[in-house]
C-alpha cells in the first residue's frame, strides 16, 4: 500500500477529525509502527480508527470489504457495491454504492462500507440539487464506522477476536501491493 505520510502526526495534520475518533494522539513514529503499537495498547480500537485515515480511500474501502467478508457480515448488496467500486473506482460504481448506502440500514456494517465507497469523491448531493462535494475525511469516517460496527455487533466474548481479525487485515493491506488485486 502506498502511504502518503511520513509520521503518524502527519495523518492528524491532514485529517483533523481523527482527533475526535481516537483517544491516542499521533506522534512522530512512522504510521505503520504507530498502528501496530496501538493494536497492542489498552485501546486497540484506536488502531482501527487510525488505519481508517491512514489508508488511501480505495485501499481503506478494500480493507473494510475484506474485514466484512472475513467476519461474514450481513448486507450482501451493500458489500457487493463497495467491492465493485474497489474493483472499478469510477463514477457509476461510486454512485451505485452511495445509492445502496442511502437506502440501507445504518446499523449494518456493510451499509457503511457502501457509504465509504460512495463518499470517496465527487458529488454526494441529490441528483436534482446543487453539487455537494465529498469532504476528504468522509471515507475514513465511514470505514471506521463500518469496522467498529462489525466488531461491536458480535457477542461480547467474540469482539476481541473480531477486532484482531480486522487489525490483521489492516496490516495485510498495508503490506500488500494492492494494485495487483484491483485489476
Backbone as CSV, one residue per row, in Angstrom:
resi,resn,N_x,N_y,N_z,CA_x,CA_y,CA_z,C_x,C_y,C_z
1,UNK,0.848,-1.171,0.000,0.000,0.000,0.000,0.891,1.231,0.000
2,UNK,0.519,2.176,-0.776,1.255,3.438,-0.774,0.797,4.267,0.425
3,UNK,1.742,4.700,1.212,1.443,5.518,2.383,1.926,6.927,2.079
4,UNK,1.025,7.875,2.220,1.323,9.251,1.857,1.794,10.096,3.037
5,UNK,2.127,9.465,4.145,2.501,10.192,5.349,3.801,9.630,5.905
6,UNK,4.684,10.526,6.393,5.938,10.065,6.981,5.783,9.741,8.463
7,UNK,4.922,10.468,9.143,4.715,10.229,10.571,3.226,10.080,10.864
8,UNK,2.940,9.507,11.998,1.544,9.403,12.439,0.937,10.793,12.625
9,UNK,1.736,11.722,13.095,1.256,13.098,13.292,0.823,13.721,11.968
10,UNK,1.495,13.373,10.880,1.120,13.893,9.565,-0.314,13.496,9.187
11,UNK,-0.732,12.322,9.621,-2.101,11.876,9.340,-3.093,12.799,10.047
12,UNK,-2.812,13.118,11.300,-3.671,14.027,12.066,-3.676,15.426,11.451
13,UNK,-2.540,15.877,10.983,-2.465,17.191,10.344,-3.348,17.223,9.089
14,UNK,-3.321,16.151,8.308,-4.121,16.080,7.083,-5.607,15.906,7.379
15,UNK,-5.912,15.196,8.469,-7.300,14.887,8.827,-7.549,15.241,10.292
16,UNK,-7.801,16.507,10.596,-8.018,16.908,11.990,-9.170,16.172,12.676
17,UNK,-10.134,15.654,11.904,-11.249,14.916,12.507,-10.792,13.621,13.171
18,UNK,-9.604,13.164,12.845,-9.052,11.972,13.500,-8.993,12.159,15.017
19,UNK,-8.721,13.361,15.470,-8.632,13.629,16.912,-9.933,13.307,17.635
20,UNK,-11.053,13.421,16.933,-12.351,13.101,17.528,-12.618,11.605,17.573
21,UNK,-11.870,10.840,16.804,-12.172,9.423,16.613,-11.268,8.456,17.358
22,UNK,-10.319,8.983,18.123,-9.452,8.078,18.880,-8.897,8.785,20.108
23,UNK,-8.572,7.999,21.121,-8.033,8.554,22.364,-6.550,8.874,22.254
24,UNK,-5.797,7.989,21.608,-4.348,8.179,21.481,-4.065,9.381,20.583
25,UNK,-2.917,9.992,20.787,-2.506,11.119,19.966,-1.345,10.710,19.079
26,UNK,-1.509,10.855,17.753,-0.430,10.520,16.835,0.833,11.332,17.134
27,UNK,1.963,10.683,16.940,3.242,11.311,17.253,4.196,11.162,16.074
28,UNK,5.473,11.209,16.336,6.486,11.198,15.273,6.835,9.795,14.769
29,UNK,6.246,8.757,15.328,6.514,7.404,14.816,5.998,7.269,13.388
30,UNK,6.593,6.334,12.656,6.070,6.086,11.320,4.669,5.485,11.471
31,UNK,3.790,5.715,10.503,2.384,5.346,10.664,2.124,3.854,10.887
32,UNK,2.887,2.992,10.251,2.647,1.552,10.441,3.087,1.124,11.837
33,UNK,4.233,1.601,12.293,4.664,1.300,13.668,3.635,1.817,14.661
34,UNK,3.128,3.020,14.436,2.110,3.595,15.317,0.856,2.714,15.326
35,UNK,0.430,2.247,14.157,-0.739,1.355,14.079,-0.499,0.075,14.867
36,UNK,0.669,-0.534,14.688,0.987,-1.771,15.409,1.030,-1.536,16.916
37,UNK,1.603,-0.408,17.331,1.656,-0.096,18.768,0.252,0.118,19.334
38,UNK,-0.604,0.782,18.580,-1.990,0.960,19.025,-2.703,-0.385,19.145
39,UNK,-2.418,-1.291,18.230,-3.051,-2.615,18.267,-2.706,-3.368,19.540
40,UNK,-1.540,-3.080,20.111,-1.106,-3.752,21.348,-1.423,-2.921,22.590
41,UNK,-2.083,-1.793,22.421,-2.362,-0.883,23.539,-3.634,-1.287,24.281
42,UNK,-3.962,-0.515,25.287,-5.190,-0.750,26.055,-6.437,-0.391,25.246
43,UNK,-6.261,0.356,24.167,-7.392,0.729,23.304,-7.080,0.348,21.852
44,UNK,-7.096,-0.954,21.542,-6.743,-1.389,20.193,-7.716,-0.894,19.121
45,UNK,-8.925,-0.494,19.522,-9.841,0.065,18.530,-9.299,1.376,17.944
46,UNK,-8.397,2.037,18.670,-7.729,3.217,18.116,-6.919,2.858,16.868
47,UNK,-6.386,1.648,16.820,-5.637,1.220,15.637,-6.569,1.137,14.430
48,UNK,-7.800,0.654,14.646,-8.773,0.610,13.557,-9.095,2.029,13.079
49,UNK,-9.307,2.927,14.034,-9.623,4.312,13.682,-8.469,4.958,12.921
50,UNK,-7.263,4.791,13.425,-6.097,5.394,12.784,-5.908,4.859,11.369
51,UNK,-6.020,3.554,11.199,-5.811,2.961,9.881,-6.880,3.427,8.894
52,UNK,-8.073,3.702,9.379,-9.139,4.208,8.512,-8.733,5.507,7.828
53,UNK,-7.977,6.318,8.534,-7.492,7.584,7.981,-6.169,7.422,7.227
54,UNK,-5.345,6.511,7.667,-4.031,6.308,7.058,-4.123,5.773,5.639
55,UNK,-4.974,4.805,5.439,-5.051,4.142,4.133,-5.670,5.074,3.092
56,UNK,-5.128,5.077,1.883,-5.788,5.807,0.804,-7.221,5.279,0.634
57,UNK,-8.086,6.073,0.078,-9.517,5.734,0.043,-9.795,4.349,-0.543
58,UNK,-9.232,4.062,-1.681,-9.515,2.768,-2.317,-9.053,1.610,-1.442
59,UNK,-7.863,1.718,-0.889,-7.348,0.671,-0.014,-8.161,0.568,1.274
60,UNK,-8.615,1.700,1.783,-9.435,1.686,3.001,-10.750,0.953,2.765
61,UNK,-11.388,1.213,1.629,-12.634,0.507,1.318,-12.347,-0.965,1.076
62,UNK,-11.243,-1.256,0.400,-10.864,-2.661,0.185,-10.676,-3.365,1.520
63,UNK,-9.997,-2.689,2.458,-9.783,-3.265,3.787,-11.107,-3.560,4.473
64,UNK,-12.019,-2.613,4.457,-13.278,-2.835,5.161,-14.072,-3.961,4.500
65,UNK,-14.005,-4.066,3.180,-14.669,-5.177,2.496,-14.053,-6.513,2.910
66,UNK,-12.741,-6.543,2.997,-12.055,-7.769,3.428,-12.458,-8.141,4.856
67,UNK,-12.551,-7.136,5.728,-12.982,-7.412,7.107,-14.373,-8.026,7.122
68,UNK,-15.286,-7.417,6.402,-16.666,-7.904,6.405,-16.775,-9.290,5.794
69,UNK,-16.004,-9.563,4.753,-16.019,-10.893,4.156,-15.469,-11.919,5.144
70,UNK,-14.416,-11.566,5.848,-13.821,-12.462,6.841,-14.792,-12.737,7.990
71,UNK,-15.527,-11.701,8.390,-16.433,-11.818,9.532,-17.813,-12.332,9.145
72,UNK,-18.101,-12.425,7.863,-19.409,-12.900,7.426,-20.532,-11.939,7.787
73,UNK,-20.309,-10.659,7.550,-21.288,-9.638,7.929,-22.517,-9.658,7.032
74,UNK,-23.625,-9.153,7.575,-24.872,-9.016,6.822,-24.774,-7.844,5.850
75,UNK,-25.668,-7.859,4.855,-25.738,-6.748,3.918,-24.994,-7.026,2.629
76,UNK,-25.285,-8.131,2.009,-24.545,-8.571,0.823,-24.587,-7.553,-0.313
77,UNK,-25.732,-6.913,-0.551,-25.830,-5.963,-1.658,-24.930,-4.752,-1.440
78,UNK,-24.935,-4.214,-0.239,-24.093,-3.053,0.066,-22.616,-3.426,-0.011
79,UNK,-22.270,-4.584,0.509,-20.883,-5.043,0.441,-20.459,-5.261,-1.010
80,UNK,-21.346,-5.833,-1.808,-21.035,-6.043,-3.227,-20.829,-4.707,-3.942
81,UNK,-21.620,-3.704,-3.594,-21.475,-2.385,-4.226,-20.143,-1.750,-3.851
82,UNK,-19.764,-1.860,-2.591,-18.471,-1.323,-2.162,-17.331,-2.064,-2.858
83,UNK,-17.437,-3.378,-2.927,-16.406,-4.182,-3.597,-16.322,-3.859,-5.081
84,UNK,-17.468,-3.599,-5.707,-17.479,-3.247,-7.126,-16.755,-1.918,-7.348
85,UNK,-16.942,-0.962,-6.432,-16.229,0.299,-6.567,-14.721,0.099,-6.407
86,UNK,-14.313,-0.777,-5.492,-12.880,-1.058,-5.328,-12.318,-1.622,-6.629
87,UNK,-13.046,-2.542,-7.237,-12.572,-3.165,-8.474,-12.554,-2.175,-9.640
88,UNK,-13.526,-1.262,-9.661,-13.628,-0.298,-10.754,-14.080,1.042,-10.154
89,UNK,-13.127,1.850,-9.676,-13.481,3.077,-8.962,-13.900,4.219,-9.901
90,UNK,-14.996,3.997,-10.591,-15.498,5.038,-11.484,-16.760,5.659,-10.891
91,UNK,-17.272,6.667,-11.570,-18.422,7.412,-11.062,-19.678,6.549,-10.976
92,UNK,-19.882,5.675,-11.931,-21.073,4.820,-11.912,-21.068,3.888,-10.700
93,UNK,-19.940,3.267,-10.423,-19.851,2.367,-9.260,-19.969,3.155,-7.960
94,UNK,-19.367,4.343,-7.931,-19.431,5.170,-6.725,-20.872,5.583,-6.422
95,UNK,-21.581,6.062,-7.425,-22.959,6.496,-7.187,-23.881,5.315,-6.891
96,UNK,-23.600,4.161,-7.473,-24.389,2.964,-7.151,-24.200,2.585,-5.683
97,UNK,-22.956,2.631,-5.210,-22.686,2.320,-3.800,-23.363,3.336,-2.892
98,UNK,-23.284,4.607,-3.243,-23.914,5.646,-2.434,-25.424,5.449,-2.379
99,UNK,-26.025,5.118,-3.495,-27.464,4.868,-3.518,-27.873,3.720,-2.615
100,UNK,-27.123,2.619,-2.663,-27.426,1.482,-1.782,-27.224,1.848,-0.317
101,UNK,-26.210,2.630,-0.034,-25.967,3.049,1.351,-27.128,3.896,1.862
102,UNK,-27.577,4.837,1.054,-28.652,5.723,1.483,-29.960,4.983,1.701
103,UNK,-30.148,3.873,1.002,-31.350,3.058,1.173,-31.168,1.985,2.248
104,UNK,-29.942,1.797,2.720,-29.615,0.700,3.617,-29.917,0.974,5.081
105,UNK,-29.609,-0.024,5.869,-29.787,0.015,7.317,-28.491,0.509,7.952
106,UNK,-28.525,1.694,8.567,-27.318,2.285,9.153,-26.751,1.484,10.319
107,UNK,-27.469,0.491,10.788,-26.949,-0.351,11.863,-26.129,-1.518,11.340
108,UNK,-26.097,-1.692,10.016,-25.305,-2.767,9.415,-23.956,-2.235,8.955
109,UNK,-22.922,-2.961,9.260,-21.574,-2.558,8.853,-21.463,-2.398,7.341
110,UNK,-22.095,-3.282,6.582,-21.978,-3.236,5.123,-22.538,-1.938,4.547
111,UNK,-23.549,-1.376,5.180,-24.076,-0.094,4.721,-22.975,0.958,4.772
112,UNK,-22.168,0.907,5.824,-21.083,1.885,5.977,-19.944,1.627,5.002
113,UNK,-19.753,0.382,4.598,-18.772,0.095,3.533,-19.236,0.751,2.235
114,UNK,-20.538,0.677,1.959,-21.076,1.319,0.759,-20.965,2.844,0.859
115,UNK,-21.235,3.393,2.057,-21.024,4.836,2.240,-19.559,5.204,1.984
116,UNK,-18.644,4.389,2.472,-17.217,4.683,2.294,-16.871,4.805,0.812
117,UNK,-17.384,3.893,0.010,-17.156,3.975,-1.435,-17.892,5.176,-2.021
118,UNK,-19.124,5.368,-1.615,-19.935,6.454,-2.151,-19.410,7.838,-1.819
119,UNK,-18.766,7.962,-0.663,-18.232,9.250,-0.229,-16.773,9.436,-0.628
120,UNK,-16.271,8.609,-1.527,-14.852,8.659,-1.895,-14.485,9.843,-2.781
121,UNK,-15.461,10.559,-3.259,-15.198,11.724,-4.094,-16.436,12.094,-4.879
122,UNK,-16.332,13.136,-5.647,-17.452,13.518,-6.494,-18.611,14.146,-5.747
123,UNK,-19.733,14.221,-6.433,-20.946,14.830,-5.887,-21.689,13.825,-5.009
124,UNK,-21.925,14.189,-3.765,-22.690,13.321,-2.871,-24.063,13.912,-2.576
125,UNK,-24.385,15.005,-3.257,-25.679,15.644,-3.088,-26.749,14.957,-3.915
126,UNK,-27.971,15.402,-3.733,-29.096,14.870,-4.503,-28.874,15.143,-5.990
127,UNK,-29.225,14.185,-6.844,-29.001,14.355,-8.281,-29.671,15.600,-8.865
128,UNK,-30.797,15.992,-8.292,-31.516,17.145,-8.828,-31.204,18.442,-8.075
129,UNK,-30.248,18.381,-7.163,-29.881,19.560,-6.386,-28.511,20.080,-6.771
130,UNK,-28.059,21.094,-6.069,-26.721,21.622,-6.335,-25.650,20.608,-5.925
131,UNK,-24.511,20.626,-6.580,-23.447,19.680,-6.228,-22.960,19.886,-4.790
132,UNK,-22.725,18.782,-4.126,-22.131,18.773,-2.792,-20.918,17.855,-2.884
133,UNK,-19.742,18.424,-2.802,-18.528,17.612,-2.948,-18.208,16.875,-1.654
134,UNK,-17.781,15.634,-1.802,-17.417,14.809,-0.647,-16.203,15.403,0.048
135,UNK,-16.303,15.578,1.351,-15.162,16.058,2.140,-14.114,14.948,2.212
136,UNK,-12.832,15.306,2.257,-11.762,14.308,2.223,-11.817,13.276,3.348
137,UNK,-12.382,13.620,4.488,-12.390,12.700,5.627,-13.582,11.738,5.645
138,UNK,-14.551,11.904,4.764,-15.775,11.107,4.852,-15.555,9.612,4.636
139,UNK,-14.687,9.246,3.710,-14.428,7.813,3.522,-13.839,7.208,4.792
140,UNK,-12.884,7.901,5.399,-12.283,7.392,6.640,-13.340,7.248,7.739
141,UNK,-14.217,8.230,7.876,-15.277,8.158,8.894,-16.175,6.942,8.655
142,UNK,-16.542,6.714,7.383,-17.418,5.590,7.073,-16.707,4.252,7.270
143,UNK,-15.441,4.177,6.880,-14.670,2.942,7.083,-14.565,2.640,8.575
144,UNK,-14.270,3.654,9.355,-14.174,3.487,10.804,-15.500,2.977,11.374
145,UNK,-16.591,3.607,10.972,-17.908,3.160,11.445,-18.148,1.712,11.057
146,UNK,-17.804,1.364,9.838,-18.007,0.006,9.345,-17.291,-1.025,10.208
147,UNK,-15.997,-0.839,10.413,-15.248,-1.866,11.154,-15.643,-1.892,12.628
148,UNK,-15.937,-0.743,13.202,-16.352,-0.739,14.610,-17.722,-1.390,14.792
149,UNK,-18.638,-1.166,13.860,-19.938,-1.849,13.922,-19.746,-3.347,13.742
150,UNK,-18.880,-3.732,12.811,-18.630,-5.159,12.580,-18.077,-5.833,13.830
151,UNK,-17.206,-5.148,14.538,-16.648,-5.704,15.776,-17.701,-5.721,16.881
152,UNK,-18.389,-4.606,17.059,-19.334,-4.468,18.176,-20.605,-5.278,17.989
153,UNK,-20.917,-5.693,16.769,-22.149,-6.443,16.540,-22.039,-7.897,16.989
154,UNK,-20.859,-8.333,17.351,-20.653,-9.704,17.828,-20.979,-9.789,19.311
155,UNK,-21.282,-10.980,19.784,-21.420,-11.141,21.239,-20.142,-10.662,21.932
156,UNK,-20.277,-10.177,23.141,-19.164,-9.554,23.847,-17.909,-10.421,23.849
157,UNK,-18.060,-11.717,24.099,-16.885,-12.585,24.199,-16.210,-12.863,22.851
158,UNK,-16.832,-12.462,21.751,-16.232,-12.660,20.425,-15.631,-11.373,19.858
159,UNK,-15.822,-10.270,20.540,-15.382,-8.975,19.991,-13.870,-8.858,19.876
160,UNK,-13.143,-9.325,20.851,-11.670,-9.218,20.796,-11.117,-9.972,19.591
161,UNK,-11.663,-11.141,19.313,-11.194,-11.915,18.157,-11.544,-11.210,16.849
162,UNK,-12.721,-10.604,16.787,-13.120,-9.866,15.580,-12.219,-8.648,15.368
163,UNK,-11.936,-7.945,16.447,-11.060,-6.783,16.365,-9.684,-7.205,15.869
164,UNK,-9.185,-8.296,16.402,-7.872,-8.795,15.982,-7.869,-9.179,14.508
165,UNK,-8.962,-9.785,14.026,-9.034,-10.139,12.609,-9.007,-8.892,11.725
166,UNK,-9.730,-7.852,12.143,-9.723,-6.608,11.361,-8.345,-5.948,11.387
167,UNK,-7.669,-6.004,12.521,-6.306,-5.463,12.595,-5.352,-6.268,11.717
168,UNK,-5.497,-7.582,11.718,-4.672,-8.418,10.837,-4.909,-8.061,9.371
169,UNK,-6.165,-7.835,9.015,-6.488,-7.441,7.636,-5.866,-6.082,7.304
170,UNK,-5.896,-5.155,8.268,-5.304,-3.827,8.047,-3.819,-3.955,7.740
171,UNK,-3.112,-4.728,8.550,-1.673,-4.880,8.334,-1.378,-5.643,7.052
172,UNK,-2.247,-6.567,6.698,-2.093,-7.274,5.432,-2.254,-6.309,4.254
173,UNK,-3.262,-5.441,4.323,-3.461,-4.438,3.279,-2.266,-3.492,3.231
174,UNK,-1.772,-3.094,4.395,-0.640,-2.167,4.456,0.610,-2.762,3.810
175,UNK,0.788,-4.056,3.940,1.978,-4.719,3.410,1.810,-5.218,1.985
176,UNK,0.614,-5.094,1.443,0.302,-5.667,0.142,0.460,-4.634,-0.969
177,UNK,0.745,-5.122,-2.140,0.705,-4.278,-3.323,-0.728,-4.348,-3.836
178,UNK,-1.565,-3.470,-3.299,-2.990,-3.518,-3.567,-3.317,-3.457,-5.051
179,UNK,-2.557,-2.708,-5.812,-2.856,-2.543,-7.221,-2.941,-3.892,-7.951
180,UNK,-2.171,-4.870,-7.515,-2.226,-6.165,-8.192,-3.572,-6.861,-7.958
181,UNK,-4.272,-6.482,-6.894,-5.559,-7.103,-6.577,-6.728,-6.336,-7.186
182,UNK,-6.504,-5.114,-7.607,-7.585,-4.289,-8.121,-7.869,-4.545,-9.591
183,UNK,-6.907,-5.102,-10.293,-7.096,-5.284,-11.739,-7.992,-6.448,-12.060
